[in-house]
Amino acid sequence: MSRYLYRVFEMMRPHKDSMIVNTKGQDLEYIKALSLIISIDLSSNNLSGEFPKEITNLFGLMILNLSKNHIHGSIPETISRLPQLSSLDLSSNNLHGEIPSRMSSLTILSYLNRSNNNFSGKIPFTEQMTTFSEFALTGNPGLCGAPLITKCRDDDSSEGKTIVDDERNDDQFIDQWFYLSIGLGFAAGILVPFYS
């Protein structure tokens, strides 16, 4: 299966808008049709090999699902060349390395799952990436930073502690006034009938 995936993507070059697909023993060449490919779902196919960087030449690609395979390597920085990408599922593979910061430029991306891989480093939590929860990143113990609870070593922990302490102090102040007002109201409710 890996050979087939490689064969499909080896013919995709930026200078050549064609692809050869071997189906049932026949080589079929697709010319000037690559821009028409908008969806690729190769999930749960037991595929192995490196992440196919050539896939980022499919500028019209809107949906890419490579989940539940044995793909390794890293996500290429050129993933940002897919401006129409609205759904990306790379979960349950053997991908590693840092998550490319340029993924934040994928402004149409509305579904993203990178869980259960071996990603590491600080999560690029800016622009479009701020719209995704930590569930899209679970199962990557080497990741740190927002939206995960795990802090990165280079994060300024004193800044985060100050914000948390200030919020805690504000909460305690509100709690104290709340309970004081309940106590005064209760006392007034009991004492008013005796003095009226």
ABEGO torsion letter per residue (X at the ends): XAAAAAAAAAABBAABBBBBBBBGGBBBBBBGAAAABABBBABGAGBBEBBBAAAAABAABABBBABGBABBEBBBAAAAABAABABBBABGBABBEBBBAAAAABAABABBBABGBABBEBBBBBEAAAABBAAAABGBAABBEOABABBBAABBAAAAAAAAAAAAAAAAAAAAAAAAAAAAAAAAAAAAAAAX
